[in-house]
Amino acid sequence: MQVAELTGKRQSQIVRLERGLADPRLSSLVEISNGLGMEIVAVPTRLVPAVRRLMKEQDGVPATRSRLVGNDPEDAEEPSDEF
């Protein structure tokens, strides 16, 4: 019931979405996310690993050393002589 109150949607709409019985419009998803204090952001697929790493760091979870780029071979780091 809280989600319905926060988002301005009817409880029956929220239940249908939670159960996968409805396919919401993008505008409905934006309204619901805004009501819950979130924002929907489109992220290019190749940058998803970087976003996940940043989110973990924000939550205080130590991130393993990884690149902040996608999985393209051309993005691979060059070997280094540094220690």
Distance bins in CASP14 RR format, pairs under 12 A and 6 or more apart:
PFRMAT RR
TARGET T0000
AUTHOR 0000-0000-0000
RMODE 2
METHOD distances of the structure
MODEL  1
1 7 0 0 0 0 0 1 0 0 0 0 0
1 8 0 0 0 0 0 1 0 0 0 0 0
1 9 0 0 0 0 0 1 0 0 0 0 0
1 10 0 0 0 0 0 1 0 0 0 0 0
1 11 1 0 1 0 0 0 0 0 0 0 0
1 12 0 0 0 0 0 1 0 0 0 0 0
1 14 0 0 0 0 1 0 0 0 0 0 0
1 15 0 0 0 0 0 1 0 0 0 0 0
2 8 0 0 0 0 0 1 0 0 0 0 0
2 9 0 0 0 0 0 1 0 0 0 0 0
2 11 0 0 0 0 1 0 0 0 0 0 0
2 14 0 0 0 0 1 0 0 0 0 0 0
2 35 0 0 0 0 0 1 0 0 0 0 0
2 36 0 0 0 0 1 0 0 0 0 0 0
3 9 1 0 0 1 0 0 0 0 0 0 0
3 10 0 0 0 0 0 1 0 0 0 0 0
3 11 0 0 0 0 1 0 0 0 0 0 0
3 12 0 0 0 0 0 1 0 0 0 0 0
3 13 0 0 0 0 1 0 0 0 0 0 0
3 14 1 0 1 0 0 0 0 0 0 0 0
3 15 0 0 0 0 1 0 0 0 0 0 0
3 17 0 0 0 0 1 0 0 0 0 0 0
3 18 0 0 0 0 1 0 0 0 0 0 0
3 31 0 0 0 0 0 1 0 0 0 0 0
3 32 1 0 0 1 0 0 0 0 0 0 0
3 33 0 0 0 0 0 1 0 0 0 0 0
3 35 0 0 0 0 1 0 0 0 0 0 0
3 36 1 0 0 1 0 0 0 0 0 0 0
3 37 0 0 0 0 0 1 0 0 0 0 0
3 38 0 0 0 0 0 1 0 0 0 0 0
4 10 1 0 0 1 0 0 0 0 0 0 0
4 11 1 0 1 0 0 0 0 0 0 0 0
4 12 0 0 0 0 1 0 0 0 0 0 0
4 13 1 0 0 1 0 0 0 0 0 0 0
4 14 1 0 1 0 0 0 0 0 0 0 0
4 15 0 0 0 0 1 0 0 0 0 0 0
4 16 0 0 0 0 0 1 0 0 0 0 0
4 17 0 0 0 0 0 1 0 0 0 0 0
4 18 0 0 0 0 0 1 0 0 0 0 0
4 31 0 0 0 0 0 1 0 0 0 0 0
4 32 0 0 0 0 1 0 0 0 0 0 0
4 35 0 0 0 0 0 1 0 0 0 0 0
4 36 0 0 0 0 0 1 0 0 0 0 0
5 11 0 0 0 0 1 0 0 0 0 0 0
5 14 0 0 0 0 1 0 0 0 0 0 0
5 32 0 0 0 0 0 1 0 0 0 0 0
5 35 0 0 0 0 1 0 0 0 0 0 0
5 36 0 0 0 0 0 1 0 0 0 0 0
6 14 0 0 0 0 1 0 0 0 0 0 0
6 31 0 0 0 0 0 1 0 0 0 0 0
6 32 0 0 0 0 1 0 0 0 0 0 0
6 33 0 0 0 0 0 1 0 0 0 0 0
6 34 0 0 0 0 1 0 0 0 0 0 0
6 35 1 0 1 0 0 0 0 0 0 0 0
6 36 1 0 0 1 0 0 0 0 0 0 0
6 37 0 0 0 0 1 0 0 0 0 0 0
6 38 0 0 0 0 0 1 0 0 0 0 0
7 13 0 0 0 0 1 0 0 0 0 0 0
7 14 1 0 0 1 0 0 0 0 0 0 0
7 17 0 0 0 0 0 1 0 0 0 0 0
7 24 0 0 0 0 0 1 0 0 0 0 0
7 28 0 0 0 0 1 0 0 0 0 0 0
7 29 0 0 0 0 0 1 0 0 0 0 0
7 30 0 0 0 0 0 1 0 0 0 0 0
7 31 1 0 0 1 0 0 0 0 0 0 0
7 32 1 0 1 0 0 0 0 0 0 0 0
7 33 0 0 0 0 1 0 0 0 0 0 0
7 34 1 0 0 1 0 0 0 0 0 0 0
7 35 1 0 1 0 0 0 0 0 0 0 0
7 36 1 0 0 1 0 0 0 0 0 0 0
7 37 0 0 0 0 1 0 0 0 0 0 0
7 38 0 0 0 0 0 1 0 0 0 0 0
8 14 0 0 0 0 1 0 0 0 0 0 0
8 28 0 0 0 0 0 1 0 0 0 0 0
8 31 1 0 0 1 0 0 0 0 0 0 0
8 32 0 0 0 0 1 0 0 0 0 0 0
8 34 0 0 0 0 0 1 0 0 0 0 0
8 35 1 0 0 1 0 0 0 0 0 0 0
8 36 0 0 0 0 0 1 0 0 0 0 0
9 15 0 0 0 0 0 1 0 0 0 0 0
9 16 0 0 0 0 1 0 0 0 0 0 0
9 17 0 0 0 0 1 0 0 0 0 0 0
9 18 0 0 0 0 0 1 0 0 0 0 0
9 22 0 0 0 0 0 1 0 0 0 0 0
9 24 0 0 0 0 1 0 0 0 0 0 0
9 25 0 0 0 0 0 1 0 0 0 0 0
9 27 0 0 0 0 0 1 0 0 0 0 0
9 28 1 0 0 1 0 0 0 0 0 0 0
9 29 0 0 0 0 0 1 0 0 0 0 0
9 30 0 0 0 0 0 1 0 0 0 0 0
9 31 1 0 0 1 0 0 0 0 0 0 0
9 32 1 0 0 1 0 0 0 0 0 0 0
9 33 0 0 0 0 0 1 0 0 0 0 0
9 34 0 0 0 0 0 1 0 0 0 0 0
9 35 0 0 0 0 1 0 0 0 0 0 0
9 36 0 0 0 0 0 1 0 0 0 0 0
10 16 0 0 0 0 1 0 0 0 0 0 0
10 17 0 0 0 0 0 1 0 0 0 0 0
10 22 0 0 0 0 0 1 0 0 0 0 0
10 28 0 0 0 0 0 1 0 0 0 0 0
10 32 0 0 0 0 0 1 0 0 0 0 0
11 17 0 0 0 0 0 1 0 0 0 0 0
11 18 0 0 0 0 0 1 0 0 0 0 0
12 18 0 0 0 0 0 1 0 0 0 0 0
12 19 0 0 0 0 0 1 0 0 0 0 0
12 21 0 0 0 0 0 1 0 0 0 0 0
12 22 0 0 0 0 1 0 0 0 0 0 0
13 19 0 0 0 0 0 1 0 0 0 0 0
13 20 0 0 0 0 0 1 0 0 0 0 0
13 21 0 0 0 0 0 1 0 0 0 0 0
13 22 1 0 0 1 0 0 0 0 0 0 0
13 23 0 0 0 0 0 1 0 0 0 0 0
13 24 0 0 0 0 1 0 0 0 0 0 0
13 25 0 0 0 0 0 1 0 0 0 0 0
13 28 1 0 0 1 0 0 0 0 0 0 0
13 29 0 0 0 0 0 1 0 0 0 0 0
13 31 0 0 0 0 0 1 0 0 0 0 0
13 32 0 0 0 0 1 0 0 0 0 0 0
14 20 0 0 0 0 0 1 0 0 0 0 0
14 21 0 0 0 0 0 1 0 0 0 0 0
14 22 0 0 0 0 1 0 0 0 0 0 0
14 24 0 0 0 0 0 1 0 0 0 0 0
14 28 0 0 0 0 0 1 0 0 0 0 0
14 31 0 0 0 0 0 1 0 0 0 0 0
14 32 1 0 0 1 0 0 0 0 0 0 0
14 35 0 0 0 0 0 1 0 0 0 0 0
14 36 0 0 0 0 0 1 0 0 0 0 0
15 21 0 0 0 0 1 0 0 0 0 0 0
15 22 0 0 0 0 1 0 0 0 0 0 0
16 22 1 1 0 0 0 0 0 0 0 0 0
16 23 0 0 0 0 1 0 0 0 0 0 0
16 24 0 0 0 0 1 0 0 0 0 0 0
16 28 0 0 0 0 0 1 0 0 0 0 0
17 23 0 0 0 0 1 0 0 0 0 0 0
17 24 1 0 1 0 0 0 0 0 0 0 0
17 25 0 0 0 0 0 1 0 0 0 0 0
17 28 0 0 0 0 1 0 0 0 0 0 0
17 29 0 0 0 0 1 0 0 0 0 0 0
17 31 0 0 0 0 0 1 0 0 0 0 0
17 32 1 0 0 1 0 0 0 0 0 0 0
17 33 0 0 0 0 0 1 0 0 0 0 0
18 24 0 0 0 0 0 1 0 0 0 0 0
18 32 0 0 0 0 0 1 0 0 0 0 0
22 28 0 0 0 0 1 0 0 0 0 0 0
22 29 0 0 0 0 0 1 0 0 0 0 0
22 32 0 0 0 0 0 1 0 0 0 0 0
23 29 0 0 0 0 0 1 0 0 0 0 0
24 30 0 0 0 0 1 0 0 0 0 0 0
24 31 0 0 0 0 1 0 0 0 0 0 0
24 32 1 0 0 1 0 0 0 0 0 0 0
24 33 0 0 0 0 0 1 0 0 0 0 0
24 40 0 0 0 0 0 1 0 0 0 0 0
25 31 0 0 0 0 1 0 0 0 0 0 0
25 32 0 0 0 0 0 1 0 0 0 0 0
26 32 0 0 0 0 0 1 0 0 0 0 0
26 33 0 0 0 0 0 1 0 0 0 0 0
26 40 0 0 0 0 1 0 0 0 0 0 0
26 42 0 0 0 0 0 1 0 0 0 0 0
27 33 0 0 0 0 0 1 0 0 0 0 0
27 34 0 0 0 0 0 1 0 0 0 0 0
27 40 0 0 0 0 0 1 0 0 0 0 0
28 34 0 0 0 0 0 1 0 0 0 0 0
28 35 0 0 0 0 0 1 0 0 0 0 0
28 40 0 0 0 0 0 1 0 0 0 0 0
29 35 0 0 0 0 0 1 0 0 0 0 0
29 36 0 0 0 0 0 1 0 0 0 0 0
29 38 0 0 0 0 0 1 0 0 0 0 0
29 39 0 0 0 0 0 1 0 0 0 0 0
29 40 1 0 0 1 0 0 0 0 0 0 0
29 41 0 0 0 0 0 1 0 0 0 0 0
30 36 0 0 0 0 0 1 0 0 0 0 0
30 37 0 0 0 0 0 1 0 0 0 0 0
30 38 0 0 0 0 1 0 0 0 0 0 0
30 39 0 0 0 0 1 0 0 0 0 0 0
30 40 1 0 1 0 0 0 0 0 0 0 0
30 41 0 0 0 0 0 1 0 0 0 0 0
30 42 0 0 0 0 0 1 0 0 0 0 0
31 37 0 0 0 0 0 1 0 0 0 0 0
31 38 0 0 0 0 0 1 0 0 0 0 0
31 39 0 0 0 0 0 1 0 0 0 0 0
31 40 0 0 0 0 0 1 0 0 0 0 0
32 38 0 0 0 0 1 0 0 0 0 0 0
32 39 0 0 0 0 0 1 0 0 0 0 0
32 40 0 0 0 0 1 0 0 0 0 0 0
33 39 1 0 0 1 0 0 0 0 0 0 0
33 40 1 0 1 0 0 0 0 0 0 0 0
33 41 0 0 0 0 1 0 0 0 0 0 0
34 40 0 0 0 0 1 0 0 0 0 0 0
41 47 0 0 0 0 0 1 0 0 0 0 0
41 48 0 0 0 0 0 1 0 0 0 0 0
41 51 0 0 0 0 1 0 0 0 0 0 0
41 55 0 0 0 0 0 1 0 0 0 0 0
42 48 0 0 0 0 0 1 0 0 0 0 0
42 51 0 0 0 0 0 1 0 0 0 0 0
43 49 0 0 0 0 0 1 0 0 0 0 0
43 50 0 0 0 0 1 0 0 0 0 0 0
43 51 1 0 1 0 0 0 0 0 0 0 0
43 52 0 0 0 0 1 0 0 0 0 0 0
43 54 0 0 0 0 0 1 0 0 0 0 0
43 55 0 0 0 0 0 1 0 0 0 0 0
43 70 0 0 0 0 0 1 0 0 0 0 0
44 50 0 0 0 0 1 0 0 0 0 0 0
44 51 0 0 0 0 1 0 0 0 0 0 0
44 69 0 0 0 0 0 1 0 0 0 0 0
44 70 0 0 0 0 1 0 0 0 0 0 0
44 71 0 0 0 0 0 1 0 0 0 0 0
44 72 0 0 0 0 0 1 0 0 0 0 0
45 51 0 0 0 0 0 1 0 0 0 0 0
45 70 0 0 0 0 1 0 0 0 0 0 0
45 71 0 0 0 0 1 0 0 0 0 0 0
45 72 0 0 0 0 0 1 0 0 0 0 0
46 67 0 0 0 0 0 1 0 0 0 0 0
46 68 0 0 0 0 0 1 0 0 0 0 0
46 69 1 0 0 1 0 0 0 0 0 0 0
46 70 1 0 1 0 0 0 0 0 0 0 0
46 71 1 0 0 1 0 0 0 0 0 0 0
46 72 1 0 0 1 0 0 0 0 0 0 0
46 73 0 0 0 0 0 1 0 0 0 0 0
46 74 0 0 0 0 0 1 0 0 0 0 0
46 75 0 0 0 0 1 0 0 0 0 0 0
47 53 0 0 0 0 0 1 0 0 0 0 0
47 54 0 0 0 0 1 0 0 0 0 0 0
47 67 0 0 0 0 0 1 0 0 0 0 0
47 68 0 0 0 0 1 0 0 0 0 0 0
47 69 1 0 0 1 0 0 0 0 0 0 0
47 70 1 0 0 1 0 0 0 0 0 0 0
47 71 0 0 0 0 0 1 0 0 0 0 0
47 72 0 0 0 0 0 1 0 0 0 0 0
47 75 0 0 0 0 0 1 0 0 0 0 0
48 54 0 0 0 0 0 1 0 0 0 0 0
48 55 0 0 0 0 0 1 0 0 0 0 0
48 68 0 0 0 0 0 1 0 0 0 0 0
48 69 0 0 0 0 0 1 0 0 0 0 0
48 70 1 0 0 1 0 0 0 0 0 0 0
48 71 0 0 0 0 1 0 0 0 0 0 0
49 55 0 0 0 0 0 1 0 0 0 0 0
49 56 0 0 0 0 0 1 0 0 0 0 0
49 63 0 0 0 0 0 1 0 0 0 0 0
49 64 0 0 0 0 0 1 0 0 0 0 0
49 66 1 0 0 1 0 0 0 0 0 0 0
49 67 1 0 0 1 0 0 0 0 0 0 0
49 68 0 0 0 0 1 0 0 0 0 0 0
49 69 1 0 0 1 0 0 0 0 0 0 0
49 70 1 0 1 0 0 0 0 0 0 0 0
49 71 1 0 0 1 0 0 0 0 0 0 0
49 72 0 0 0 0 0 1 0 0 0 0 0
49 75 0 0 0 0 0 1 0 0 0 0 0
50 56 0 0 0 0 0 1 0 0 0 0 0
50 57 0 0 0 0 0 1 0 0 0 0 0
50 63 0 0 0 0 0 1 0 0 0 0 0
50 66 0 0 0 0 1 0 0 0 0 0 0
50 67 1 0 0 1 0 0 0 0 0 0 0
50 68 1 0 1 0 0 0 0 0 0 0 0
50 69 1 0 0 1 0 0 0 0 0 0 0
50 70 1 0 0 1 0 0 0 0 0 0 0
50 71 0 0 0 0 0 1 0 0 0 0 0
50 75 0 0 0 0 0 1 0 0 0 0 0
51 57 0 0 0 0 0 1 0 0 0 0 0
51 58 0 0 0 0 0 1 0 0 0 0 0
51 63 0 0 0 0 0 1 0 0 0 0 0
51 66 0 0 0 0 0 1 0 0 0 0 0
51 68 0 0 0 0 1 0 0 0 0 0 0
51 69 0 0 0 0 0 1 0 0 0 0 0
51 70 0 0 0 0 0 1 0 0 0 0 0
52 58 0 0 0 0 0 1 0 0 0 0 0
52 59 0 0 0 0 0 1 0 0 0 0 0
52 61 0 0 0 0 0 1 0 0 0 0 0
52 63 0 0 0 0 1 0 0 0 0 0 0
52 64 0 0 0 0 0 1 0 0 0 0 0
52 66 0 0 0 0 1 0 0 0 0 0 0
52 68 0 0 0 0 0 1 0 0 0 0 0
52 70 0 0 0 0 0 1 0 0 0 0 0
53 59 0 0 0 0 0 1 0 0 0 0 0
53 60 0 0 0 0 0 1 0 0 0 0 0
53 61 0 0 0 0 1 0 0 0 0 0 0
53 62 0 0 0 0 0 1 0 0 0 0 0
53 63 1 0 1 0 0 0 0 0 0 0 0
53 64 0 0 0 0 1 0 0 0 0 0 0
53 65 0 0 0 0 1 0 0 0 0 0 0
53 66 1 0 1 0 0 0 0 0 0 0 0
53 67 0 0 0 0 1 0 0 0 0 0 0
53 68 1 0 0 1 0 0 0 0 0 0 0
53 69 0 0 0 0 0 1 0 0 0 0 0
53 70 0 0 0 0 0 1 0 0 0 0 0
54 60 0 0 0 0 0 1 0 0 0 0 0
54 61 0 0 0 0 0 1 0 0 0 0 0
54 63 0 0 0 0 1 0 0 0 0 0 0
54 66 0 0 0 0 0 1 0 0 0 0 0
54 68 1 0 0 1 0 0 0 0 0 0 0
55 61 0 0 0 0 1 0 0 0 0 0 0
55 63 0 0 0 0 1 0 0 0 0 0 0
56 62 0 0 0 0 1 0 0 0 0 0 0
56 63 1 0 1 0 0 0 0 0 0 0 0
56 64 0 0 0 0 1 0 0 0 0 0 0
56 66 0 0 0 0 0 1 0 0 0 0 0
57 63 1 0 1 0 0 0 0 0 0 0 0
57 64 0 0 0 0 0 1 0 0 0 0 0
57 65 0 0 0 0 0 1 0 0 0 0 0
57 66 0 0 0 0 0 1 0 0 0 0 0
57 68 0 0 0 0 0 1 0 0 0 0 0
65 77 0 0 0 0 0 1 0 0 0 0 0
66 75 0 0 0 0 0 1 0 0 0 0 0
66 76 0 0 0 0 0 1 0 0 0 0 0
66 77 0 0 0 0 0 1 0 0 0 0 0
67 73 0 0 0 0 0 1 0 0 0 0 0
67 74 0 0 0 0 0 1 0 0 0 0 0
67 75 1 0 0 1 0 0 0 0 0 0 0
67 76 1 0 0 1 0 0 0 0 0 0 0
67 77 1 0 0 1 0 0 0 0 0 0 0
67 78 0 0 0 0 0 1 0 0 0 0 0
68 75 0 0 0 0 1 0 0 0 0 0 0
68 77 0 0 0 0 0 1 0 0 0 0 0
69 75 1 0 1 0 0 0 0 0 0 0 0
69 76 0 0 0 0 1 0 0 0 0 0 0
69 77 0 0 0 0 1 0 0 0 0 0 0
70 76 0 0 0 0 1 0 0 0 0 0 0
70 77 0 0 0 0 0 1 0 0 0 0 0
END
